[in-house]
Amino acid sequence: MRLSRYFLPVTKESPADAQIVSHKLMLRAGMIRQTAAGIYAWLPLGHRVLRRIEQIVRDEQDKAGAVELLMPTLQSADLWRQSGRYDAYGPEMLRITDRHDREMLYGPTNEEMITAIFRDSARSYRDLPRTLYHIQWKFRDEVRPRFGVMRGREFLMKDAYSFDIDEAGARHSYNRMFVAYLRTYARMGLRAIPMQADTGPIGGDLSHEFIVLAPTGESEVFYHSNWEAPAVVEDIDLDDAEGLQAIVSGLTRDYAATDEKRDLAREAAAGDALRQSRGVEVGHIFFFGTKYSAAMGMKVQGPDGTEVVPQMGSYGIGVSRLMAAIIEASHDDKGIIWPDSVAPYAVGLINMRIDDAKCSAAADDLYTRLQAAGVDTLYDDRDERGGAKFATMDLIGLPWQIVIGPKGIERGVVELKRRATGEKVELSVEDALARVAG
């Protein structure tokens, strides 16, 4: 994409109302714009990152055996009355009345709807187990939205729901998702620590939230030093229930706790094992048994012919919130540093002198070759000062920068910069292309 034709409204100064790093940088880098309190438009650069994150989440859900569908944003209040949550949920729920005076709501979560959908189709134990998921916009009317997309009112979320014939099967489904979450975060270059959590309004007796360590994160976190090394979760057999349970038990044996439970973490610490940092919550999983299936009259025929109420769990990842978490964990004083896996473009190509025929010809040729090689490239072909182009590229944080200038062209080289390390090398065009395409 040529930057001269792109929509990238970057700014030099941070807006006065932006309090945390991710909010400041997302606004400055032209990724989002606020349209109402806690509600944001996703501009082209931000939208590309959002879709990259979403695809990684989708890939790992599919690998874990979950099946994708799509549920609507608006739900009937009658569904929530069946579960007893309509009046209990609180003012965070945006309640709506349509033109026929039917009570509706903008869904903050989907336990009731997915239970009703599956209830109307599942007949026997042969229809189980199943895990269904969707990636959809949700709305919670926060009393004080803040921190940009970190705590907005409208947000993109992946939520999955498992249905099993018994508790043993349900806990296996829970463990599959537990590992799938660790894999998801690792692919995004994040170190996420699972910690036992309160179940809140979702309900149930087993829950973990996943915290990404970030120096500028919203919460204080205490954790075991073993979590400083990434968990190895690549070669785990997700169908081996006993083996998987042993792995999850081993991972959660090394405690972690938020600030509210720091005393418990200190008590659990052995010697100098306690570590302290800040972090951002990016996912939450729950096992809640028959809370929703029983309330909504869901029954299937068991193997012995008797009726069984399926066991359920739910699993949420804040897709839009993850973008902010990545920035909180990966930035410097110049701007964002995107991990390769979620970067909006792999390469930022800078033409230092568009008024120089040879320089522009070389830059245009390399841009064409990068595109042909399948390398997503943002080509800065604007009539701007070199300093402004460098500042923009550092701000938006693309993994690689290739700089083409008249002096380098005379010597047959271009400058290749790795954003994460700042390392710069002069290479031939062929070698630079090979590095970024490899």
Residue, then its C-alpha position, 0 to 999 in steps of 0.5 A: m500500500r502506498l502511503s500517499r493513498y492511505f488513510l493514516p492520520v498520525t499525530k505528534e502529541s498525545p491527547a490530554d485524556a489518554q492516560i495509558v501508553s496503549h491509548k496514547l499510541m493507538l491514537r497517535a498512530g492513527m489506529i482508532r478514533q473515539t466516536a462516543a464515550g468508550i466507543y471507537a472507530w477502527l481506522p485502516l491500520g488498527h483494523r488490519v492489526l485487529r484482523r491479524i489478532e482475530q485470525i490467530v485466535r480463530d486458528e487456535q480455537d479451530k485446532a482445539g476442536a471448537v466450531e465457529l458460528l456467529m450469533p447476533t449482537l441483539q438478544s431477546a430479554d426473554l432468554w435472559r429471564q429463563s436463566g434468571r440473569y436479566d434483572a440480576y445483571g445490573p446497569e452494565m447491560l444496555r436494555i432496548t425496547d423495539r417498535h413493538d415494545r419487545e424488550m431486547l438487549y445488546g449482548p454483553t455475553n452469550e451463555e443464554m443464546i448459545t444454550a438455547i441454540f444447542r438445546d433445540s438441536a442436541r438430542s442424545y449423548r451422541d451429540l456431545p461433546r461440542t464446543l462452539y465459538h464466535i467472534q462478535w462485538k459486545f457492549r457493556d455500559e461501563v460507568r466510567p469507560r477509560f484507557g481507550v479500548m482497554r476498558g471501552r463499552e463496545f469491544l470485540m470478543k471471542d467467546a466459546y461454550s462447551f457442552d459435555i455429558d458429564e463433569a469429567g468431560a467438561r473438565h477435559s474441555y476446560n483444559r483443552m481451552f486452557v492450553a489453547y489460550l496459552r498457545t494463542y498468546a505465545r503466537m502473539g509474542l506475549r507471556a501470559i500467566p493463568m491465575q485462579a479467578d473469581t467467577g463473578p456473574i458468570g457463575g461456577d466453581l472453576s475459573h482462570e484469568f490470563i494476565v499478560l505481563a506489561p510494565t505499564g499494565e493496569s493491575e499489580v501482579f504477583y507470580h512464581s519465578n517459574w513463569e519467567a520462562p514461557a510455558v511449553v504447550e506446543d506438543i501436547d495431545l489435547d485428546d489425552a484427558e489424563g495427560l492434559q489434566a496433569i499438564v494443566s495441574g503442573l502449570t497452575r501449581d506455580y501460583a499467580a495472584t493479582d494485587e487483591k490477593r498478594d498476601l496469599a501469593r506471599e504465603a505461597a512463595a518459596g524462598d525468593a520465588l515471588r516476583q512482582s510486575r504489572g499486567v493486563e487481563v486478556g482472557h477468562i475461562f469458566f466451568f459452571g456445570t449445569k447453571y445455564s443448561a438446567a435453568m433453560g431446560m436442556k436435557v439429552q438422552g444419556p448412554d443408559g437411556t436416562e435424561v442428562v443435563p449437560q455440563m457447560g463451560s465458557y471461554g472468553i478472549g478480548v480480541s480488541r483488548l489484546m491489541a492494547a495489551i500487546i502495545e503495553a508489553s511491546h513499545d519504546d519511547k518512539g512508538i509501537i513495536w509490533p511482533d511479526s505475527v500481528a503487525p499490520y504490515a511486515v515492511g515499511l519502505i521509505n523513499m528518501r527522495i521522491d524528486d530523484a528519478k533513480c531513487s524513486a525508480a529503485a523504490d518503486d521496483l523494490y515495492t513491486r518485488l515485495q508485493a510479488a513475494g507476498v510481503d505486506t508492505l507500506y510504501d512511504d512515497r510521500d513528499e515529506r522530509g526524511g525525519a518525518k518519514f522515520a518518525t512515522m515508521d517508528l511510531i507505527g512499529l512495523p517489524w522491518q524498515i527499508v530505506i532507499g536514498p540516492k547515496g545508497i543507490e549509487r553504491g548499490v545498497v539499501e538500509l535495513k532496520r529491525r524495529a525491535t532492536g534498532e539494528k541497521v545494516e546496509l545490504s544489496v536489494e537482493d539480500a534485503l528482499a531475502r531477509v524480509a521475505g524469509 
